[in-house]
């Protein structure tokens, strides 16, 4: 028996080697497979297996569901009302579409002051023909004798919220309407007369005379023409609020038009006006207050900053 075991003992050693080699090969294979990158599974790979009959529609008509009665599945949706007035439909359409409509309020937009940096510095001057008064309003302000509030101020119009209805009041287009329209005929187009832009400030140059460095003489008639026409004053230059160290310190002038009152009295682009006759004009409210105080004054002193230097101009009103 022992002789037979010794004779075939090599077979036992071979079996042991094979078993060890198998487990070693399995371990090496597992280690290598763990190091190799595996491809990611694509999402939606099994969507094709879903039958087309079970796939629901991608877009559903919600209006059909909203039109039905949720407490009665067999009831048909109600037909739209036919007897509604045209005014109600237009108001609802204007509110739903979000497009403002022209306001029916008897207010006239005189001028706007739009601030690109801070909307709270934007103001609009509106005139009430019944009271013959011009008031200054900011965004969020409620218009006098009405329930409308200002929601936004643009360069040529003011947006309102009048009882949930979006409305607007725009600058008077009387100057544009007085100009002839473009005609289709080329002959009429050539013979069309167009007034020059300088006609807007016609007569102002004769009412202003320079006396010396920093001194001018202004006729009362020319000054009243400017102060009585705020639209003319607003078109003379672009007025932007000036803020320094987080605090308002006046108004800066840009885009001064040639022949305007600002150019005639010696103001330049970039000048920052701080005070008139010692009254600070740091805010639009104070500017309107100073405007009412100095309207009938016989002498004006304007304090302003030009290229970092503070200077003054004196004006004698005759």
C-alpha positions in Angstrom: 0.0 0.0 0.0 2.8 2.4 0.9 4.6 1.5 -2.2 1.6 2.3 -4.3 1.2 5.7 -2.6 4.8 6.5 -3.2 4.5 5.4 -6.8 1.5 7.9 -7.5 2.5 10.7 -5.1 3.5 12.8 -8.0 -0.1 13.0 -9.1 -1.1 14.5 -5.7 1.6 17.2 -6.1 0.4 17.9 -9.6 -3.2 18.3 -8.4 -2.0 20.7 -5.7 -0.1 22.8 -8.2 -3.1 23.0 -10.5 -5.4 24.1 -7.7 -3.0 26.8 -6.5 -2.5 27.9 -10.1 -6.2 28.2 -10.6 -6.8 30.4 -7.6 -3.7 32.5 -8.4 -4.9 33.0 -11.9 -8.4 34.0 -10.6 -6.8 36.5 -8.2 -4.7 38.1 -10.9 -7.7 38.3 -13.3 -9.8 40.0 -10.6 -7.0 42.5 -9.9 -6.5 43.4 -13.5 -10.2 43.7 -14.2 -10.5 46.2 -11.3 -7.8 48.4 -12.8 -9.4 48.5 -16.3 -12.0 51.3 -17.0 -15.5 50.1 -17.5 -17.8 51.7 -20.1 -20.7 53.7 -18.6 -24.2 52.6 -19.1 -26.2 54.8 -21.4 -29.3 56.2 -19.9 -32.5 55.5 -21.7 -31.1 52.4 -23.3 -34.3 50.5 -22.4 -36.7 53.2 -23.7 -37.0 51.3 -27.0 -38.4 48.3 -25.1 -41.4 50.3 -24.0 -44.3 49.7 -26.4 -45.5 52.8 -28.4 -49.1 52.2 -27.2 -48.0 52.7 -23.5 -45.9 55.8 -24.1 -47.9 58.9 -23.2 -48.0 62.1 -25.2 -45.1 64.5 -24.6 -47.2 67.6 -24.6 -50.6 67.8 -23.0 -53.3 70.3 -23.6 -53.7 71.7 -20.1 -56.5 74.1 -21.2 -58.8 71.1 -21.8 -58.4 70.0 -18.3 -58.8 73.4 -16.8 -62.0 74.1 -18.8 -63.7 71.0 -17.4 -65.5 70.6 -14.0 -63.3 68.6 -11.7 -66.5 67.5 -9.7 -68.2 66.2 -12.9 -66.2 64.1 -15.3 -69.2 63.6 -17.7 -70.0 67.4 -17.9 -68.9 69.2 -21.0 -66.8 72.4 -20.7 -68.8 75.7 -20.5 -69.0 77.7 -23.7 -67.2 81.1 -23.6 -69.5 84.1 -22.8 -70.6 86.0 -25.8 -72.1 89.1 -24.2 -68.9 90.5 -22.7 -68.2 94.1 -23.5 -65.3 95.1 -25.7 -63.8 97.3 -23.0 -63.5 94.4 -20.6 -61.8 92.2 -23.2 -59.3 94.9 -24.2 -58.4 95.6 -20.5 -57.9 91.9 -19.8 -55.8 91.5 -22.9 -53.7 94.4 -22.0 -53.1 93.0 -18.6 -52.5 89.5 -19.7 -50.2 90.3 -22.6 -48.1 92.7 -20.4 -48.0 95.4 -23.1 -48.9 98.8 -21.7 -51.6 101.0 -23.3 -51.8 104.7 -23.6 -53.2 106.2 -20.4 -56.6 108.0 -20.3 -55.4 110.3 -17.5 -55.4 114.0 -18.2 -51.7 114.4 -17.4 -49.0 115.7 -19.7 -45.4 114.5 -19.4 -43.2 117.5 -19.5 -39.7 116.0 -19.0 -37.9 113.0 -17.6 -34.6 112.5 -15.7 -33.4 109.0 -16.2 -30.5 107.6 -14.1 -28.6 104.7 -15.5 -26.8 103.9 -12.2 -29.7 104.0 -9.8 -33.4 103.9 -10.7 -34.4 105.8 -7.6 -32.8 108.9 -9.1 -35.1 108.8 -12.1 -37.8 111.4 -12.0 -40.6 112.6 -14.3 -42.3 116.0 -14.4 -46.0 115.7 -15.0 -48.4 118.6 -15.5 -52.1 118.5 -14.5 -54.0 120.8 -16.9 -57.0 121.1 -14.6 -54.8 122.5 -11.7 -52.2 124.0 -14.0 -49.5 122.6 -11.8 -46.3 120.6 -12.6 -45.2 118.0 -10.1 -42.1 115.9 -9.9 -42.6 112.1 -9.3 -40.2 109.2 -8.8 -40.6 105.5 -9.3 -43.2 104.1 -6.9 -44.9 107.5 -6.4 -48.6 107.9 -6.5 -50.0 110.5 -8.9 -52.0 113.3 -7.3 -55.8 113.0 -7.5 -55.5 109.5 -9.0 -54.9 105.9 -7.9 -52.2 105.3 -10.4 -48.5 104.7 -9.4 -45.4 105.1 -11.5 -43.6 101.7 -12.1 -40.9 102.9 -14.5 -39.4 106.0 -16.1 -38.0 105.9 -19.6 -36.4 108.6 -21.7 -39.6 109.5 -23.5 -42.4 107.9 -21.5 -43.6 107.0 -18.0 -45.1 103.6 -17.2 -48.0 103.4 -14.8 -50.1 100.9 -12.8 -53.6 102.2 -12.9 -55.8 99.8 -11.0 -53.9 96.7 -12.2 -53.8 98.0 -15.8 -50.4 98.8 -17.3 -50.5 102.2 -19.0 -48.0 104.8 -20.2 -47.8 108.6 -20.7 -45.3 109.8 -23.4 -43.8 113.1 -24.2 -45.8 115.3 -26.4 -45.1 114.7 -30.1 -46.3 118.1 -31.2 -42.9 119.1 -32.5 -42.6 115.9 -34.5 -46.2 116.1 -35.7 -45.6 119.6 -37.1 -43.0 118.2 -39.4 -44.2 116.9 -42.8 -44.1 113.1 -43.2 -42.1 111.3 -45.8 -44.1 110.9 -49.0 -43.8 108.1 -51.4 -43.3 110.4 -54.4 -39.6 111.3 -54.8 -40.6 114.8 -56.1 -42.6 115.6 -53.0 -39.7 114.2 -50.9 -37.3 116.7 -52.4 -39.6 119.7 -52.0 -40.5 118.9 -48.4 -39.3 121.6 -46.0 -37.7 120.5 -42.8 -36.9 123.1 -40.1 -33.4 123.1 -38.7 -32.7 121.8 -35.3 -31.3 125.2 -34.3 -34.8 126.7 -34.6 -35.6 125.1 -31.3 -33.3 127.6 -29.5 -34.0 130.5 -31.9 -33.9 133.9 -30.1 -31.9 132.7 -27.1 -28.6 134.0 -28.3 -29.9 137.6 -28.5 -31.0 137.4 -24.9 -27.6 136.4 -23.4 -24.5 138.6 -23.4 -21.1 137.9 -21.9 -19.7 140.8 -19.8 -16.4 139.3 -18.8 -14.7 136.2 -17.3 -17.4 134.3 -15.4 -20.0 137.1 -15.8 -23.1 137.2 -18.1 -26.1 139.4 -18.6 -29.4 137.6 -19.4 -32.6 139.3 -20.5 -35.7 138.5 -18.5 -37.6 137.5 -21.6 -35.0 134.9 -22.6 -34.9 133.5 -19.1 -38.7 133.3 -18.9 -38.8 131.5 -22.3 -36.5 128.8 -20.9 -38.0 128.5 -17.5 -41.5 128.5 -18.9 -40.7 125.6 -21.3 -39.4 122.6 -19.4 -39.3 120.6 -22.5 -36.9 123.1 -24.1 -34.8 122.9 -20.9 -34.8 119.1 -20.9 -33.7 118.9 -24.6 -30.8 121.4 -24.1 -28.6 118.8 -22.4 -28.5 115.5 -20.6 -28.6 115.9 -16.9 -27.3 113.0 -14.7 -27.2 112.8 -10.9 -23.7 113.0 -9.5 -22.8 110.8 -6.5 -19.5 111.1 -4.6 -18.5 108.9 -1.7 -21.9 107.4 -1.7 -23.7 110.7 -1.3 -25.4 112.9 -4.0 -23.5 116.2 -4.6 -25.3 117.7 -7.6 -26.1 117.1 -11.2 -23.6 116.6 -14.1 -24.2 118.0 -17.6 -23.6 115.9 -20.7 -24.4 116.3 -24.4 -24.9 120.1 -24.3 -26.5 121.1 -27.5 -25.0 124.1 -29.4 -27.1 127.2 -29.1 -28.9 126.0 -26.0 -29.1 128.0 -22.8 -26.4 125.9 -21.1 -23.8 126.6 -23.9 -24.8 130.3 -23.9 -24.2 130.8 -20.2 -20.7 129.2 -20.3 -21.4 125.6 -19.1 -19.4 122.7 -20.6 -19.8 119.0 -20.9 -18.8 117.3 -17.6 -19.6 120.2 -15.3 -21.2 119.3 -12.0 -23.6 121.9 -10.7 -23.8 121.9 -6.9 -25.8 125.0 -5.9 -27.6 128.1 -7.2 -27.6 131.2 -5.1 -26.2 129.2 -2.2 -29.1 126.6 -2.3 -27.8 123.1 -2.8 -29.4 121.0 -5.6 -28.2 117.6 -4.5 -31.6 115.9 -5.2 -34.4 116.5 -7.8 -36.7 117.6 -5.0 -34.3 120.3 -3.9 -33.7 121.3 -7.5 -37.4 121.8 -8.0 -37.5 123.8 -4.7 -34.6 126.0 -5.8 -36.2 126.5 -9.2 -39.3 128.0 -7.6 -37.2 130.3 -5.4 -34.8 131.8 -8.0 -37.4 132.0 -10.8 -37.9 135.7 -10.2 -34.4 136.6 -8.9 -32.5 139.4 -10.4 -29.1 137.8 -9.8 -27.9 134.2 -10.1 -24.7 132.6 -8.9 -24.1 129.0 -10.0 -21.5 127.0 -8.1 -20.1 124.0 -10.1 -17.0 121.8 -10.5 -15.1 121.7 -13.7 -12.1 119.3 -14.1 -11.8 118.9 -10.4 -11.8 122.7 -9.6 -14.7 124.5 -8.0 -15.7 127.7 -9.6 -18.7 130.1 -9.9 -20.5 132.0 -12.6 -22.5 135.2 -12.0 -25.5 136.2 -14.0 -27.4 139.5 -13.9 -31.0 139.4 -15.0 -32.3 142.5 -16.7 
